[in-house]
């Protein structure tokens, strides 16, 4: 497969690039900072520099032409303010979806967050509220699109622990907990192959079911 990853220098994105390249997929990773290109190349992916907060639909669609699927892994990241939660976590997702439609790319996997679209827990602060709101609005945008075979994946609390290869993967709610970034990447790689699992919103936690079995159970 030919896969484009938006937010290609993120922790999940780098892990996913390595998995996909190792199995023979061609991976194009969109990054904003040219200084990140070496890290991306080390995974086996090809970096392309584009600022998703300022790029136009036509520019991005040109990068997507001929590919099989988009993985939206971009995020404003820790330390960013409420405004960038909207311009990255929501608006950049909308841009990528618009570009995918324009380029005729149907596959679209969005990495979202548990709690998206729900009232935020009290006391989490303005930035967290903006983040959850942006993720929810990005999800709603995808659900309105008939031209995309979208999947929304909502991981729990992310850790850098080693992969377990075992998860809990199902439509929400499934409770709360943690999941390793390695396992998130493995689930995305498996979902990209599962062409009959589309138009679903899925929660993801660490669990007892091997990744391949968890994805197969969705069919």
Secondary structure by P-SEA (a helix, b strand, c coil): cbbbbcccccaaaaaaaaaaaaabbbbbbbbccccaaaaaaaacbbbbbbccccccaaaaaaaaccccbbbccccccccccaaaaaacccaaaaaaaaaaaaacccbbbbbccccccccccccccaaaaaaaaaaaaaaaaaaaccccbbbbbbbccccccccccbbbbcccccccbbbbaaaaaaaaaaaaaccccccbbbbbccccccaaaaaaaac
